[in-house]
Amino acid sequence: MKKAILIIAAIGATVGATSLQARDHGEREKPAFSAIDTDGNGQITEAEMQAYRSARVAERFATADANNDGSLTVEEIVAAAREGAEDRAQRRAERMMSRLDANENGTLEADELAGRGDRGGKGFGRADANNDGMLSEAEYDAMKGRRGNRG
């Protein structure tokens, strides 16, 4: 029993970490309310939330258990994490292509990416709190804080 709990915790931590990455990038959709509200009373109880989470962990475990032996090896955990990362990268690349491929030729050229870093100046405008067309050190620091210090 203890081994089963450790295995579920390991896959939960691995998948949870990749889920957090996805959520940080807006890629993970929230489940439908009705998927969690199993009794259909219009409210989600803590028990319903826990049951939903347990079912998701069991589903992820079964997907990661490539040889269906009821346990996960390090290799299976790594393979599941890589597959999730590859799926997210594929979706991200497809969204990027659809947004930025101005000439719709299925490839991105340097001129299509030029100026992309400033997102059309929107970020600068939001950071310029006093609308003077310049960033003070305080405004710059506030912008960095909102961006998580990504630069």
C-alpha positions as CSV (number, residue, x, y, z in Angstrom):
1,M,0.0,0.0,0.0
2,K,2.8,2.4,0.9
3,K,4.5,1.6,-2.4
4,A,1.3,2.4,-4.3
5,I,0.9,5.8,-2.5
6,L,4.5,6.7,-3.4
7,I,4.0,5.7,-7.0
8,I,0.8,7.8,-7.3
9,A,2.6,10.7,-5.6
10,A,5.5,10.4,-8.0
11,I,3.3,10.5,-11.1
12,G,1.1,13.2,-9.5
13,A,4.2,15.4,-8.8
14,T,5.6,14.8,-12.4
15,V,2.3,15.5,-14.1
16,G,1.5,18.2,-11.6
17,A,4.7,20.0,-12.5
18,T,4.0,19.8,-16.2
19,S,0.4,20.9,-15.5
20,L,1.6,23.9,-13.7
21,Q,3.8,24.8,-16.6
22,A,0.9,24.5,-18.9
23,R,-1.3,26.5,-16.7
24,D,1.3,29.3,-16.5
25,H,1.2,29.6,-20.2
26,G,-2.6,29.5,-20.5
27,E,-2.7,26.1,-22.1
28,R,-4.6,24.0,-19.7
29,E,-8.4,24.3,-19.9
30,K,-10.4,24.0,-16.7
31,P,-12.8,21.1,-16.6
32,A,-16.4,21.7,-17.1
33,F,-18.2,22.5,-13.9
34,S,-20.6,19.5,-14.5
35,A,-17.6,17.2,-14.7
36,I,-16.8,17.9,-11.1
37,D,-20.4,18.5,-9.8
38,T,-21.3,14.8,-10.0
39,D,-24.5,15.0,-8.1
40,G,-25.7,17.9,-10.3
41,N,-26.8,20.1,-7.5
42,G,-25.1,23.2,-8.8
43,Q,-22.3,23.2,-6.2
44,I,-19.0,21.5,-5.9
45,T,-18.2,19.9,-2.6
46,E,-14.7,19.2,-1.3
47,A,-15.4,15.5,-1.7
48,E,-16.4,16.0,-5.3
49,M,-13.2,18.0,-6.0
50,Q,-11.1,15.3,-4.4
51,A,-12.9,12.5,-6.3
52,Y,-12.3,14.4,-9.6
53,R,-8.6,14.9,-8.7
54,S,-8.2,11.3,-7.8
55,A,-9.7,10.2,-11.0
56,R,-7.4,12.5,-13.0
57,V,-4.3,11.0,-11.1
58,A,-5.5,7.5,-11.9
59,E,-6.0,8.4,-15.5
60,R,-2.5,9.9,-15.8
61,F,-1.0,6.9,-14.0
62,A,-2.7,4.5,-16.4
63,T,-1.4,6.5,-19.3
64,A,2.1,6.6,-18.0
65,D,2.1,2.9,-17.1
66,A,3.3,1.9,-20.6
67,N,3.6,-1.9,-19.8
68,N,0.4,-2.0,-17.7
69,D,2.1,-3.7,-14.8
70,G,0.5,-1.4,-12.2
71,S,3.7,0.4,-11.3
72,L,5.8,3.2,-12.8
73,T,9.5,3.0,-13.6
74,V,11.7,6.1,-13.8
75,E,11.7,5.5,-17.6
76,E,7.9,5.5,-17.8
77,I,7.7,8.7,-15.7
78,V,10.3,10.5,-17.9
79,A,8.5,9.3,-21.1
80,A,5.2,10.6,-19.8
81,A,6.7,14.0,-18.9
82,R,8.4,14.2,-22.3
83,E,5.2,13.3,-24.2
84,G,3.4,16.0,-22.3
85,A,6.1,18.6,-23.0
86,E,6.1,17.6,-26.7
87,D,2.3,18.0,-26.9
88,R,2.5,21.4,-25.3
89,A,5.3,22.5,-27.6
90,Q,3.3,21.3,-30.7
91,R,0.2,23.3,-29.6
92,R,2.3,26.4,-28.8
93,A,4.1,26.2,-32.2
94,E,0.8,25.9,-34.0
95,R,-0.7,28.9,-32.2
96,M,2.4,30.9,-32.9
97,M,2.3,30.0,-36.6
98,S,-1.4,30.9,-36.9
99,R,-0.8,34.3,-35.1
100,L,2.5,35.4,-36.8
101,D,2.5,33.9,-40.3
102,A,1.4,37.1,-42.0
103,N,1.9,35.8,-45.5
104,E,0.3,32.5,-44.7
105,N,3.0,30.4,-46.3
106,G,3.4,28.0,-43.4
107,T,6.8,29.3,-42.3
108,L,7.9,32.2,-40.3
109,E,10.4,34.7,-41.7
110,A,12.5,37.1,-39.7
111,D,10.4,40.1,-40.8
112,E,7.3,38.4,-39.4
113,L,9.0,38.2,-36.0
114,A,10.5,41.7,-36.0
115,G,9.0,43.8,-33.2
116,R,7.4,40.7,-31.7
117,G,9.3,41.1,-28.4
118,D,7.4,44.3,-27.6
119,R,4.0,42.9,-28.5
120,G,3.2,46.0,-30.5
121,G,4.3,48.4,-27.8
122,K,1.4,47.3,-25.5
123,G,3.7,46.3,-22.7
124,F,5.5,49.6,-22.7
125,G,2.3,51.5,-22.6
126,R,1.0,49.5,-19.7
127,A,4.3,50.0,-17.8
128,D,4.3,53.7,-18.4
129,A,2.0,54.4,-15.5
130,N,2.2,58.2,-15.8
131,N,1.8,58.2,-19.6
132,D,4.9,60.4,-20.2
133,G,6.3,58.2,-22.9
134,M,9.2,57.1,-20.8
135,L,9.8,54.6,-18.1
136,S,11.2,55.6,-14.7
137,E,13.2,53.1,-12.7
138,A,10.2,52.4,-10.5
139,E,7.9,51.8,-13.6
140,Y,10.6,49.5,-15.1
141,D,10.9,47.6,-11.8
142,A,7.1,47.2,-11.6
143,M,7.1,45.9,-15.2
144,K,9.8,43.3,-14.3
145,G,7.8,42.2,-11.3
146,R,4.7,41.6,-13.4
147,R,6.7,39.6,-15.9
148,G,8.3,37.4,-13.3
149,N,11.7,38.9,-14.0
150,R,11.9,37.3,-17.4
151,G,13.8,40.2,-18.8
